[in-house]
Amino acid sequence: MPKESLVIKSTNFDKILHANLILPEKESNIFVFVIHGYTSSPRGMGVYVKHYHEMGYNVLTPSLNGHAESESSRITMGWKDRLDVIDWINFIVENNPNVKILIHGVSMGAATTMMATGEALPDNVKVAVADCGFTSVWDIFSNKITNSFKMHEFPMLYSASTVNKLYSGFNFKEASSVEQLKKSKTPTIFLHGENDKFVPYEMLDKV
């Protein structure tokens, strides 16, 4: 599909943010933010983009930290990405004051979405879709370490969280979808498949 490449300056970090914008055939005041997952990209979300495009909506696909066109080399598992998504929301609202926004995130993108809704958002954000998101960065890493690699949380995960605090400014436990959702005022649809191999299905009940 024809797409427009957008760039804006981050208000929280010293970097430029990148996203693609796909416009519908007929003008619409509805924007859908499609947020990709871990190791994916805006291009990897093509099936979602196509769906919303065919519904006649504007579709924005940001590049999350450490992915695609992002100028950051560190993946932040949704935590810093939540602030980037808010920058995109504010950018769209400033240019389209009457816009209505839906945020649809998948996996890490769902965590990004849930984390973003815990912040103060403009009333333009009407609904969110959290598709197989994890409860917190600590929980998803703990699950991988203990179940996939058969290792213990201590000292591996504790050390990694401390190092991440030094280099990226946050520890894994504070990057929590659950805690952010407690502050959320955004109506949210939660989806999860029982056969998910990356994010445990049990996390659905917790979020």
ABEGO torsion letter per residue (X at the ends): XBBBBBBBBBAABBBBBBBBBBBBABBBABBBBBBBBBGBBAAAAAAAAAAAAAAGBBBBBBBBBGBEABABABBAGGAAAAAAAAAAAAAAAAABAABBBBBBBBEAAAAAAAAAAABBBBAABABBBBBGBBABAAAAAAAAAAAAAGBBAOAAAAAAAAAAAAAAGBBAAABBAAAAAAABABBBBBBBBAABAABBAAAAAAX
